[in-house]
Amino acid sequence: MATVSFDGVLNALATVFNWGYLLTILFVIFLVIQQRGDPNKTISWILMIVFFPVVGIVLYFLFGKNYRKQKIFSYKGLSDIETIKMFHHAIADEMHILEGIKNQAVRSKQHIIRLLLNNSKAILTRYNRLGILNNGRDTFDEILRELEKAVDHIHVEYYIIEKDRIGTLVRDLLIRKAMEGVKVRVIYDDVGSWNLDRTFLQPMQKAGIEFYPFLPVRFIRFANKINYRNHRKIIVIDGKVGFVGGLNIADRYIEGTGELGAWRDTHLKIEGEAVRSLQLIFLTDWYFVSGSAVKGDNYFPPLEVTEEKLVQITASGPDSDWASIMQVYFSAISTARHRIYISTPYFIPNESILTALKTASLSGVEVRILIPLKSDSRLVYYSTLSFVSELLEAGVRVFFYKKGFNHSKLMMVDGVFCSVGTANMDIRSFDQNFEVNAIVYDREVTHELEKSFLRDLKNSYEFSLEEWEKRHWVNKLKENTARLLSPLM
């Protein structure tokens, strides 16, 4: 009887393992290609998997899969819920509102209005009162004042809620209102609000406040959920007052940090018809996290606002068919005629947005972009810097805010269109995060935001192309490396 040597067995096992290892790598690369995503992102993942197979494959299944195309969220189970059906009748009013626009500059942006109607069913609202809130202290003072007035319900949805001074202050106010009979519901992102524990949440539960984490991360479900975060910041009070913008609920948004300095941010207070759209987004998310549909006329009460400010509220995320906010940015940039002002803490555009910005500038449109001189993410910061050279070459003016950390997420176009919300000018906001922006078509509001933007430029430094190209080669290497990894972020 033939004998099999121990070395022979080991060699056979090694051969099987090597083939299995190679086939696994090839299979994962096949999956990456099959997604038919952005070519740069696809190539980055393939390089990561080839050169760092084990780490690359793990990271791909954690962060890389495109769940929008796989529709794992399926509109979060709400494609036929009555709450959405309530608003479908409003679509018929779009043409009536558009026909009533007398301002020619506003009418020139009606293609964006139609785009949002088609890609996210964002209803155009006419009767709104808007208040621009600059920085954390003004924002939270106004939020606390309005929360005190609540008599029926309070809906809160945030990426970050910290158990610090302002977080505790807001929580205690919500508890007091709940004990007065106001219905309070809270959604917080499970990763962004990772530090919330039982000591913070239990008093809320005892007071009758309902709260849920968004896509809770547990090890078994880790791969499907950690990369898709709820980055929205929404407050709706009695269905009449709403807040949306860049500020989370944490002390640093008021006081800044020792490393970054003062915190510069922008939020929007809305009264009027657009609040109903914020309410709809919250109730959609509430159904997803709780499994229960909230119904009642009290959530969409009659409104008494008579001021006319055209507003669309658009939400985007991996549950939607289209990257609606990215498409709005692209359309606004590519059809701009006079000027484009952008403020964003993280600038990692996809190829479409980058090309649109350079094309606009080369066509004679004034393009100014404001980014922070310091950042709270080193990798994102160096990736942002990697885009500066080609922007400067195309004539785009790039400013670095040096009076702290500028976290505002703004776009103003042609003095008549503006966007305020939660979405950054980066790939993560375009494709992976659940975001919400208020799109405003109004000269007065846009002008006020432009004035704040120009004041921020006075506290910024502008590099010339010649000066920028003289930076140290080590920095250039860091930027190029970070840019290579940016599609994976």
N, C-alpha and C positions, 0 to 999 in steps of 0.2 A: 504494500500500500504506500502510495506517494506521501511524502511528508511536506508540510508547508512551513517554511521558515518564518520566524518571527519578523525578520527584516522584510520579507516579502509581503506579509500582512500589512505592516506599517506603510510600505511603499504603495500598496494598493489603496489603502485608506487615504493616504496623502493625495494620490491621483484623483480619487473620488471627490475629496474635499476641494482640491484646486479647481476641478471642473465645476463643482457645485458653486464655489465662490465666484468663478468667472461667469457662470450662467446667471447667478443672482444679480451681479453687477449689470450684465447686459439686459436682463429683464427690467430692472429699475430704470435704466437709461431708456428702454423702450417705453416705459410708462411716462417718463418725462416728455419724450418726443410726442407721444400720443395726445398730450394735453393741448398741443398746438397753441401754446401761450406766446408771450413776448420772446422773440429770438434771443435777446441778450440774457434774459432770465433763464431760458432753456440751456444756453451754452454755459452759463455760470454753474447751474446745477450739474450738468454733465461733467465739467471740469472738477467740481468738488467731489463727485462720486468716483471719478477715475483716479484722482490723486490721493484722496482720503476716503477709501471705500466704506469702511465701517461707519465713521463719523458722518460722511456724506449721505449714506442711505438712511441713517437714523434721523438726521436733520431734515431730509426731504420728506419723510413720512410725518414728521412733526410739524414742519412749517411750509413745505413746498407745494403740496397738492392744491389744485384749483377747485375749491368746493363750489364756486359759483357755477361752473360748467356742469359739475355733477349734481347740482341742485339739492344738496343734502339738507338745506334749510327749507326748501320748498315754500318760500314766502312765509316761513315760520308757521305754516298750518293755517294761514288766514286768507287764502285766495277767495273764499266765498263767505267770509264772516259778515254779518249784517253791518258792522261798524264801517267797513269799507264801502258797502253798497250805498250807505247813506249819502256818500259824497259823489257818487257817479253822476247824479243829476246836475251837479255843478259844472260838469264839463261842457254842458250845453250853453252855459253862460260865458264861456271863454270868448267866443266870437263877438258877443255883445260888448264885453269889456274892451276888447281890442279895438272895435269900431269906435268906441267912445274916447279913445286916447287922442287928445288934440296936440300934445307936445310931439313935434316931429322927431326930436332926439330920442324920446322914449319909444316911439313907434319903430325907430330903426333897430331896436333890440327885440322886436316881436318874434324873430326867429328863435331866440333863446327861450321865450315863453312857450312856444310850440314844442321845442325840443324837450323841455321839462315835462310838459303835459304827456308827451309820447313815451319818454324813457322812464318816468317815475310816477306818472299820474299826479304830478304836483299841480294843485289847483291854484289858479291865479286869483288872488284876493285883492279887493279894492279898498275897503274901508279899514284902515289901520292907523294907529298912533305908535310911533317908534321913538325910543329913547336910547341913545348911544351911551354906554357906560365904559369909561376908560379906567382901567386898573382895578385891583381887587377891592380896595376899601369902598370906593363908590359903588361897585357892583354888589357887594354883600350888604352894605347899608340899605340899598334899595330892595334887595331880595328879602331881607329880614323885615323891612317895613311892610311889604306886600304879604308875606307869610302871616304876619300879625292880623291882617284884615280878613283872612280866609274864614268862610262860614259854612262851606259845603264840602269841598274836597281839596286835597293837595297831592299832586303827582310829581315825584322827583326821580330823575334818571341821570346817573353820573358814572363816569369812568373811574374817578378817584374820589373816595370819601375817606378822609383821615380821622383818626380818633385823637385829634389835637384840639386846640382852643376853638377855632371856628367850626370844626366838625362837631364838637360837643355842644357848642352854642346852637347850631342848626338842629341837631338831634333833640336837644332839650325843648326847643321851641316846637318842633313837630310833636313831641310827646304831650306838651301842654295843649296844643290845638286838638290832638286826638282825644284827650280827656274832656275837652269842651264839646265833643261830638262831631268834629270835622273828620271825614274819612281820609286817611293818609296812606298812600302807597309809595313804596320806594324800590327802585331797581338799582343795583350797583354791580359794576363789573368785578368778577371774582378774582381776576389777576390784578387789575388796577387798584382794587381795594383789598388787597391780600391781607393787610394788617388788621382788618376789622375782626374782632373776636366776640365771644359770648358776653364779656363784661360791657361792651358797647351796645350790642344788639338786644340783649335780654330786656333792658328797660323799655325799649321800643315795643317788643312783643307784649309785655305786660300791659302797656297802654293801648293795645289793640291796633297798632300799626302793622300793616302787612308789608313784608319786604322779601325780596328774592335776589339771589346772585344771578348774573347773566352768564350762561355757559359755565357752570361750576366745573373746576378742573379737578378731576380725580385721576389717579394713575391709569386706570383702565381706559378712560376716554381721553386721555391726555393728547394723543396724536391728532384727534379730530377737532379739538376745541381751543387749545392754548393760543393758536395763531390768529384766531378770529375774535377780536375783542370789541366790546361795545364802548366806543370812544365818544358817545353822545353825551351832551350836557343839556338836559331839559328840565325846566320847572313849569308846571301849569297849575294855576290857582283859580279854583271855581270856574274853570273853563273860560275865563275872561282875560287873565293876565298870563303871559308866558315869558320865559327867559331862555336864551340860547347864546352860545358863544364859546370862548376859549378857556374859561376859568373852571377848574375843578374845585371841590370843597376841601381846601387844605390851607394851613397857615402860610405856606411859602407863596401862595398866589396873592397874598396881601403884603407880607413882610419881606419877601424875597429870601435869598439864602446867602450865607457868608461867602460861598464860592462864586456864585453868579451875580450877586448884588441884587438891586431892586428888580421886581417883577413887573414887566410891562405887558398888558393884555387888553382885550376888547370884548365886551359882551353887549347883547342887545335885549332891551325890554320891549315887548310887543303887547299892545292892547288892540283887540279887534278880530277880524275874520281869520287872520293867519294863525291865531291861537288855536283855532279848531284843527288846523293841520298838525300843529305840535301835539295836540291832544290825541289825534288819530295815531300818530307815530308811537306815542307812549302806550296807548291801549293795545296797539299791535304787538309791541314788545311785551306788554304785560300778559297778554294771552299766551305768548311763547314761553315765558318763564313760569307762569302760574297754572296754565291750562284752563283758565276761566275767563270768559268773555264778560267785560264790564259794559252794561247797557243802562240807558236812562237819558231822558231829555236834559237832566241837570248837568250832564257833561258837555252839552253843546247848547248853552243857554242863548236867548236872544241878546244881541249886542247893540250898544248904543253909540258906538264910535261913528262920527260923521266925517272925520278927516280922511282925505284920500291919499293913500300911499300904496302903490302896487307892490305886492309881496307874493313870492312863491316860496314855500318851505319844501325842500327836497331832501330825501333821505337816501343813502346808498349803503351797500354792504354786500356780503357774499350771498345774501338771500334774494338779490335783485338780478334781473336779466342783463341790465346795462350798468356800466360804471357811470352813473348819472352825474355825479359831481365833477368827475374828470372831464366828461363830455361838455359840461357847462363851461368849465375853465377853458377847454380847447376852443369852443365856439366863440366865447367872448374875446379871447386873445386873437384868434385868426380873423375876426371880423372887425377888430378895433380900427378906428380911423384917426384918432388924435393921440390918446395917451393911455398907458396901462401902468397902474401902481399896484405892487404886490408886497405884502408883508407876510412872512411865514417863518416859523422857527426852524423848520426842517425842509430843505429844498433838495429833493431827489426826484426830479421829473422823469417821466417815461419819454421815449423818443418823440412821441407826437407833441407833447407839451413843449419840450425843448426846441423842436423844430419850429413850432408856432411862434414862440417867443423870439427866436432869432430872425425868423421871416418878417415878423411885425416890425422889429427894429430896423432891419435892412430896407423895409418899405417906407421908412420915414416916420413911423409911429414912435412916440416917446415912451420908452419902457424903463421903469425904475423898479428894482427889487431890493427889499430890505430884509436882511438876515442878521442873526445875532453875531457879535464878535466872540462871545463865549457860548458854550452849549452844555446841556446836561447829558449829552451822549457823544462820547469821543468818536466812535465809529461813524455815526450819522454826520457829525460835524465835518470830518475829513472828507466824507463822501460828498457833502454839500460843496465844499471848497473845490472839489475836482471839476465842477461845472463852471466855475467863475471865468476861466480863461476864454472859453469859446463864447460865453455871453459877452465879455468885454470886446472880443474880436468882432462881434456882430453889432457893436454899438450900444448894447444894453448897459445901463448904469447900475452898478451894484454897490450897495451901501451896507456897512457893518455897524450895527447898533452897539454903542459902547457904554451906555448908561444903565447897565444891568442886563437882564435877559428879556428879549422881546418875544413873547409867546403869541402875539396876535396873529390871527389867520384871516387875512383880508385881501380882497381884490376890488379895485375901482377902475372902471373903464369909461373913457370918453365923458367923464363928469356926470353920467346919468345912470350907470349900472354899478351895483356893488354887491359883494358877497361877504357875509359875516357868519361864522359858524365854527365847526369843530374840525373840519378837514384841513390837513396840511397839504402843501404842494409836494407830496411825495407818493411813492409807489404803494406804501402801506395804506395810506388813506384812500387811494384810488381803488385798491383791489381787495384789501383784507379786513379793514375795520368797518364797523357799523358807524356811520357818520350822519350828521344833519347840518344843513346850511340854510340860512335865510338869504334869498336872492331878492334884492330890492331894485326897483326901477323908479328912481326919484332923484331929481337934481339936488334938492336940499339935503337929503340924507347923505348922498354921495359926496357933496361938497364938504359937509362936516367931517366925514371920514378922511377926505383928502387933506383937510387942514391939520388934523391930528397926525396924519402920515408925514406931511411936510415938516411938522414940528419934530417928529422923531428923526427925520433926516438931519436936522441941526445937531442932534446928539449922536451922530454917526460919522464914520470915516469912509470916504470913497477912494478906492484905489484906481489909478490909471492902469492901462494894460502894461505899459513899460515898467511901472513900479511893481505890479503884481508878478511879472515874469522874473523878477530878481529874487523872489523868495528862495530859501535854502532848498537844495536838492532833496534833503531828507524829508522835508514837508511834501514835496512833489511826489515822492515815493509813497508816503503815507496816504496821500489823496488818491493816487492811482490804484493802490491796493484796496482802499475802502470802496472806491467806485466799482471795482471788479466784484466786490461782495455785496454791493447795494441791492442788486435784484433779489438777493436771498433774504433781505431784511424783512 
